[in-house]
Amino acid sequence: MPLPPPIVLNEGDAATREGWERLIVPPGLRERVLRVERTADAARVEYTVVNPSWLTCYPAHSHHGAVAFAASGGGNGDAPTTTLTWTVAVRPCRGGAPLVRLLTRTIVPAFTRNLAARLGDAEAAEVSFSWANLS
């Protein structure tokens, strides 16, 4: 059974989308866009999980992420591509690190593949994942 789509709580600034916020049900997580930067060949979106906790099944004190898109390839007759880099900084609650790792390792690659599929190039999506400084 598919999950219900997220509920938009705040559409944020009309020009930048900063402040855009959604509620993911279940489990009741709120995500908010903090900053959006755009250049001619790149874009970066910074976001936070507003309410991580044991109650929302994401036992962390904080979750701050950045998703960056950069044009790549396209030289020597190659088709242009886009490189997506997703960086997450999480501070798990005591005893919550294993669950936070599992959820993040599952959700980030799934969202990345879903985005590639929506853009029509799921076969080209390469997802790699690594941890740094997650206590």
VEXDREN-2710 file (C-alpha; in Angstrom, 1 decimal):
% VEXDREN-2710
k/r/px/py/pz
1/MET/0.0/0.0/0.0
2/PRO/1.6/3.3/-1.0
3/LEU/2.1/6.0/1.5
4/PRO/0.1/9.3/1.2
5/PRO/1.9/12.1/-0.4
6/PRO/3.6/14.8/1.8
7/ILE/1.4/17.7/2.9
8/VAL/2.8/21.2/2.0
9/LEU/2.6/23.3/5.1
10/ASN/4.3/26.4/3.8
11/GLU/5.1/27.3/0.2
12/GLY/7.9/29.6/1.2
13/ASP/9.3/32.5/-0.7
14/ALA/7.7/32.5/-4.2
15/ALA/11.0/33.3/-6.0
16/THR/13.5/31.1/-4.1
17/ARG/11.3/28.5/-2.3
18/GLU/13.3/29.2/0.9
19/GLY/11.0/28.4/3.9
20/TRP/9.1/25.8/1.9
21/GLU/8.0/23.1/4.4
22/ARG/6.3/19.8/4.1
23/LEU/4.9/17.2/6.5
24/ILE/5.6/13.5/5.7
25/VAL/2.9/11.3/7.1
26/PRO/3.5/8.8/8.5
27/PRO/5.6/9.4/10.6
28/GLY/5.0/13.1/11.0
29/LEU/8.4/14.5/10.0
30/ARG/8.6/18.1/8.9
31/GLU/11.2/19.2/6.4
32/ARG/12.0/22.8/5.7
33/VAL/14.1/24.4/2.9
34/LEU/16.6/26.8/4.4
35/ARG/18.5/28.1/1.4
36/VAL/18.4/27.8/-2.4
37/GLU/21.4/28.8/-4.5
38/ARG/21.4/28.8/-8.3
39/THR/24.1/29.5/-10.9
40/ALA/24.1/28.9/-14.6
41/ASP/25.3/25.3/-14.3
42/ALA/24.6/24.3/-10.7
43/ALA/22.1/24.5/-7.9
44/ARG/22.2/23.7/-4.2
45/VAL/19.3/23.3/-1.7
46/GLU/19.9/23.2/2.1
47/TYR/17.2/21.8/4.3
48/THR/16.6/20.6/7.8
49/VAL/14.3/18.2/9.5
50/VAL/12.4/20.4/11.9
51/ASN/11.2/17.8/14.4
52/PRO/13.5/14.8/14.5
53/SER/12.8/12.7/17.6
54/TRP/11.9/9.2/18.9
55/LEU/8.2/10.3/18.5
56/THR/8.7/10.8/14.7
57/CYS/10.7/7.5/14.4
58/TYR/13.8/9.5/13.5
59/PRO/15.8/9.6/16.8
60/ALA/18.1/12.5/16.2
61/HIS/18.7/15.9/17.8
62/SER/19.4/17.5/14.5
63/HIS/19.4/16.7/10.7
64/HIS/20.8/19.2/8.3
65/GLY/21.2/18.3/4.6
66/ALA/22.3/19.8/1.3
67/VAL/21.5/18.5/-2.2
68/ALA/23.7/19.9/-4.9
69/PHE/23.2/19.6/-8.7
70/ALA/26.1/20.3/-11.1
71/ALA/26.3/20.0/-14.9
72/SER/28.9/17.4/-15.9
73/GLY/29.8/15.6/-19.1
74/GLY/28.6/16.8/-22.5
75/GLY/32.1/17.2/-23.9
76/ASN/33.5/15.4/-26.9
77/GLY/30.1/14.5/-28.2
78/ASP/29.0/12.9/-24.8
79/ALA/25.5/13.6/-23.7
80/PRO/25.3/16.1/-20.9
81/THR/24.7/14.7/-17.4
82/THR/24.0/16.1/-14.0
83/THR/25.8/15.1/-10.9
84/LEU/23.8/15.1/-7.7
85/THR/25.6/15.2/-4.3
86/TRP/23.6/14.8/-1.2
87/THR/25.3/15.6/2.1
88/VAL/23.7/14.9/5.5
89/ALA/24.8/16.0/8.9
90/VAL/23.0/14.1/11.7
91/ARG/23.4/14.1/15.4
92/PRO/21.5/11.0/16.7
93/CYS/19.9/10.7/20.1
94/ARG/21.5/8.4/22.6
95/GLY/20.9/4.8/21.4
96/GLY/19.4/6.1/18.1
97/ALA/22.4/5.9/15.8
98/PRO/21.6/2.4/14.4
99/LEU/18.1/3.4/13.4
100/VAL/19.2/6.7/12.0
101/ARG/21.8/5.0/9.9
102/LEU/19.3/2.4/8.6
103/LEU/16.7/5.0/7.8
104/THR/19.1/7.5/6.2
105/ARG/20.8/4.7/4.2
106/THR/17.4/3.6/2.9
107/ILE/15.7/7.0/2.3
108/VAL/18.5/9.0/0.6
109/PRO/19.3/6.5/-2.2
110/ALA/15.5/5.8/-2.7
111/PHE/14.7/9.5/-3.0
112/THR/17.7/9.9/-5.4
113/ARG/16.5/7.0/-7.6
114/ASN/12.9/8.3/-7.5
115/LEU/14.1/11.8/-8.7
116/ALA/16.1/10.2/-11.5
117/ALA/13.0/8.2/-12.5
118/ARG/10.8/11.3/-12.5
119/LEU/13.3/13.0/-14.7
120/GLY/13.3/10.1/-17.1
121/ASP/16.8/8.6/-16.5
122/ALA/16.5/6.1/-13.7
123/GLU/18.9/3.7/-15.5
124/ALA/21.7/6.3/-15.4
125/ALA/21.3/6.9/-11.7
126/GLU/24.3/5.8/-9.7
127/VAL/24.0/6.0/-6.0
128/SER/26.9/5.7/-3.6
129/PHE/26.7/6.2/0.1
130/SER/29.2/6.8/2.9
131/TRP/29.2/7.8/6.5
132/ALA/31.4/10.4/8.2
133/ASN/31.3/11.4/11.8
134/LEU/28.0/9.8/12.7
135/SER/28.2/8.9/16.4
END
